[in-house]
Every structure is written in structure tokens, then in C-alpha cells.
Amino acid sequence: MGKHISKSPRAACFNYRDLDLGMNNINGNTSYEQARVWGVKYFKNNFDRLVKIKTKIDPTNLFRNEQSIPPLLS
């Protein structure tokens, strides 16, 4: 099976962390504005909705990885 190359680079495949798109700060305190740069490329039009859900469910950002959705800081 050959490698898949997108005709539209800078889009990501679902469930694949493409760290070339961007990633959260190492200390875990990435702002909405920082994450939006790569988040829209990864999650498309769902990014803002997912940020609202993340803020409601996990406001302390306990569950995070290199490309997790950041909560809105109050």
C-alpha cells in the first residue's frame, strides 16, 4: 500500500496527530489564539464548538496532549 499524499497539504487525517501543523506549549497553558492557528487546520469548522465543550467538561485541562483542544481561560 502506497503512502497517501494530500493535494491540499496542511490538512490532517482524523485521529492522527500531525505535529507539523502546530502543537500546544509544553507546559500545557496554550491560549485559544495560539491553538486556533493549528486547530482550525486540524478540526476545521468544529474547533470553536470543541473549545466550548472542552471548557465546560475539562476546565483545568487535565486531559491533554500535543494537539488537544485548550479550554478558554477565565
ZIWOSUL-V25735 format. One record per pair of residues at least 24 apart in sequence whose ideal C-beta (glycine too) atoms are under 10 Angstrom apart, sorted by sequence separation. I is the first residue (numbers start at 0). J is the second residue. D is the distance in Angstrom with one decimal. If there is no record, write none. Layout:
# ZIWOSUL-V25735
I&J&D  I&J&D
This chain:
# ZIWOSUL-V25735
17&41&7.2  42&66&9.3  16&41&8.6  41&66&6.3  11&37&8.8  15&41&9.4  42&68&7.5  41&68&9.5  9&37&9.2  13&41&9.3  38&66&8.0  11&40&6.5  12&41&9.6  13&42&9.7  37&66&7.0  38&67&9.7  10&40&6.6  11&41&4.6  38&68&6.9  9&40&5.5  10&41&8.3  11&42&8.5  29&60&8.7  38&69&8.3  9&41&9.6  11&43&9.3  27&59&9.8  28&60&7.9  34&66&8.5  10&43&8.4  27&60&6.0  34&67&8.7  27&61&9.5  29&63&8.7  34&68&7.1  35&69&9.2  34&69&4.8  27&63&5.6  33&69&7.9  23&60&9.1  27&64&9.9  29&66&9.8  31&68&9.6  32&69&9.8  29&67&8.8  31&69&6.2  29&68&9.7  30&69&7.0  31&70&8.6  23&63&6.7  25&65&9.1  27&67&9.0  29&69&4.8  31&71&5.8  23&64&7.8  24&65&10.0  28&69&8.2  29&70&9.9  30&71&9.1  31&72&7.8  22&64&8.8  23&65&6.0  27&69&8.5  30&72&7.2  22&65&4.3  23&66&6.8  29&72&9.9  21&65&9.2  22&66&5.6  23&67&6.5  28&72&8.1  21&66&7.6  22&67&9.5  23&68&9.4  24&69&9.2  20&66&7.5  23&69&6.7  18&65&5.9  16&64&7.1  17&65&9.9  18&66&7.1  16&65&5.9  17&66&7.8  16&66&5.1  15&66&9.7  16&67&9.5  11&66&8.5
